Amino acid sequence: MKLRKLMFVLPNLFTVTSIFCGFYAITLCSGEATPVQLYQAALAILFAMFFDGFDGRVARLTKTQSDFGMQLDSLADVMSFGAAPALLVYKWALAPMGFWGLFISFAFMACGAMRLARFNVLAMRNPHGGGGSFFVGLPIPLAAGVLVSLIISHHVASQGEALGDGARMPVAVAVGALSLLMVSTVRYRTFKDARPGRKTALVFMAMALTGGFIAQQFHPAWVLVTYFFAYLVMGLVESAVSVRSRLVSRKVGAGAVAAVAVATELDEDDDEDSEANAAPDDGPAYL
């Protein structure tokens, strides 16, 4: 019985470790942070993603899921993937933009918090919990991962130089787009139903070959950026295809309803004509 109670602590330890990584990233970004400190903060958030990815899996393997764990995980995500990346990208690129840089950084954290609140509401309404094949909106760890991958790749490729002024506006646009994607209804795959098999092996092999090609032809630092942006684009493409399929099915359904209505009207007209032709003549008979 005591061992069973201790097993409930195990997934929460992963979650608390993720919180520590986010807190450590914030301490590195505070004050006049150097490019090296910003790089270390990005690595800390990357480690937070690792621990966050395992707490749910450990809970499912040990069958220790709980409402406490779900709420703690959401609070950890706000800390490690909302506040920490927002402060990091502000220090890295958006601070010279003044108020607008501050506002865009805050919007990232606020949209991430709203996205997590929506996820918790949907999970409570769903009898199966938060499980499923798709997320509604871009998950906040993946949004933070896009920013972190950009910071890491820039630091490694530029050999520790500060970000140029010409790149600040594209970064601001990217942060704004990620914020909107988190609160959107774009669906992203969870990969919770992925099982070892031939298809999974082929996908993994394709990812490995793509990463090796990019590392050899360009720079190893861009491999992580490619993976995150591939997931980002995959969700947009799948949602666009899904919307198009729904529009086509609605048009087909509307056309079928209209055809049935026209056919019904024609049948009613034919019935009226038949009744008129079959009506007896009550006038006088002439011999």
N, C-alpha and C positions, 0 to 999 in steps of 0.2 A: 504493500500500500504506500509506504514511504517512497519507494523507488518510482512508483507511478506519479506521485506528486512532484518528484524531482524532474521527471520528464517534461512537465509543463513549463519548467524554467528554461529548458534548453533552447527552444525557438526564440524566447524572449531575450536570451543572451545575445543571439545574432542581431536582434533588433536594436538592443542597447549599444552594441558595438558599432552599428551603423550610425546611431546618434552621436557617438563619440567621434567618429570620423568626420561627420558634418560639423561638429563643434570645433574640432581641430582645424578644419579648413577655414572657419570663420576667424579664429584667432590668427591664422596666417595672413588673412586679408586685412586685418585691422591695422590702422595707422598707415604709414608710408610704406606700403608693401613693394618689395622689389620683384622683378620678373621671375627670379628663382623661387621666391615665396609663393607667388601666384601659381607657378608650375607645381609646387608641392601641394598647394591647396587643391588643385585639379586632380592630382593623384589621390589625395585623401577622399575626395568625392567619388572617384572611381572605385576605391576600396569599399566605400559605403554601398555602392551599387552591388558589389559582390556579396556583402553580408545581407543586404536587403533581398537579394535574389534567393538566398538559401533559407531565410527564416520561415517562409511559407511552406517550402518543400519539406523542411525538417518537421514542421507541425503536422503536415499531411502524412508523412511516413510514420511518425510516432502517434498519430491520431490524438493530437493535443490541441486542435483548433479551439479557439475560444473568442468570445466577444472582446475580452480584455486584450488579447493579442492583436485583434483587428484594429482596435482603437489605438493601441500603442504603435502599431506599424504606420498608421496614418500620421500620427504626431511625429514619428521619426522621419517620414517622407517630407513633411513640411519643413523640418529642420535641415535635413541633409540634402534634399533635392529641390527645395524651394528657397529658403533663406540663404543657404551657403552659395549655391550657384548664382543667385541674384546679386549678392555682394561681390562675388568673384568677377562676374562679367562687368559689373559697374567699375571696379578697380582696374580691370584689364583694358576696357575699351570705352566705356560710356561716361566716365567721370568728367572729361573735358567738355561734354555736351551740356553741362549745367543741369537745369531743371529737367529737361527732356530726357537726359540720360538717367537721372534719378527716377523719373516717372516710369520709363520703360523697364528698368530693373525691378521696380516695385510691382509693375503689372505682371511680370513673370511669376513672382512669388504669389501674388493674389490669385491669379488664374490657376496656379497649381493647387492652392488651398481649396478653391471652389471645385476643382476637378475631383479632388479627394473626397470632399463632402458629398458630391453627387454620387461617387462610387459607393460610399458607405450607405447612402439612402437606397440605391438600387440593390445593394447586397442584402439589406434588411428586408426589402420587399420580395426578393427572390427566395423561394423555398430551398434552393440549392446553394444559397450563399452567394459569394462573389465569383464563383466559378463560371466558366463559359469559354466559348471559342474565340470571342472578340471582346476587346475593351471598347467602351464608348468614349472617344476622345483619346488624344495622345497621352500615354502614361507619363506621369511626372518624372520617374527615373530615366525614361528614354529621352525626354526633353532636356533634362540636365546632362545626360550623356552626350547629346549633340554639342552643347556648349563646351563641356569638358574636353571632348575630342578635338574641337577646334583650338582650344588653348594649349593642349599638350602638343598637337602637331605643329602649331606655330612656334612654340618655344624650341622644339627639337629642330625643326627645319631652319629657323632663323638664328640658331645658336644663341638663344637667350636675349635677343634684341627686343626692345619694346615695340608695341603695335604702332604702325604708321597711321598718320591722320587720315589718309585716304580710305582706310579699311574700317573706320569707325561707323560710318553710315550703313554699309552692308551688314555689319554686326548688329546694329540697332534694328534693322529691318528683319534680320533673322530671329532676334529675340522676340520682336513683336509677333512674327508669324508663329513661332513656337507657343507663345502665350495664347493666341487664338485657337490653335489646334488642340490645346489641352481642354478648352471649354467648348469645343465643337462637338458635333455628333459623328465625326469621321470614325469609322471602326478600324481597329488595329488588332491583329491576331495575338492571342495570348500564348500559343504554342503549348498549352497545357495538355492538349490531346495528342501531342507528338509521342510516338512510340518507336523503339528501335526496329528498323526494317530497311527494305531496299530503297524506298523513297527518301527516308531520312538520311541514309548513307549517301545517296546521290546529291542531296542538297548540301550536306556537310562537305562533300568533296568539291562541289562547285564553289562553295565559299572559300575553302582553303586554296584552291587554284587561283581564284580571283585575288585573294589577299596576297598570295605569293607573286603574282604578276605585277600588282601595284607596288609592292615593296621593291621589286627588282627594277621596274622601269621608272618609278618616280622616287618615292621615299617611304620607308617603313612606317613613318609617323602618320601617313595618310590612310593606312589600312583601317584603323579604328573609325576615322571619319567616313570612309566608304561604307562600312557596315551600318553605322547609325543612319546615314542618309538613305541607304537602300531600304531599311525598315520604314523610314519616314515616307518615302515615295511609294512603297508597296501598299501602305494603308490608303494613300490618296487614290492610287489607281484602282484598288479593289472597291473603294467606296464609290468612285465614279462609275465603274462597271455595274455595281449594284443599283445605283440610282437610275442608270440608263435602262436596266432590265425592268425595274419597277415602272418606269414611264411607258415602256413598250407594252408591258402587260396591262397597264391601265388603258392605253389606247385600244388594244385588242379587246379588252373587256367592254369598253364603251362602244366599240363598233359592233360587238355581238349583241349588246343590249339594244342598240338602235336597230339592228337588223331584225331582232325579235319583235320590236315594237312595230316596225313597218309591216312585217309579215302578219302580225295580229290585226292591224288596221285593214290590210287587204282581205284577210279572211272575213272580217266583219262586213266589209263592203260586198263581198261575194254572197254572203248569207242574206244580206238585205235585198240584193238583186234577185236572188233565187226565190225569196218569199214573195216579192212583188210579182214575179212571173207566174208563180204557182197559185196566186190568189184567185178564187172563183168569181165569175162575172154575175153580179146580182141584178143586172138590168133586165128589161123585158125581152122576152124571146119572140122573135119574128118568125112566123111560119111562111 
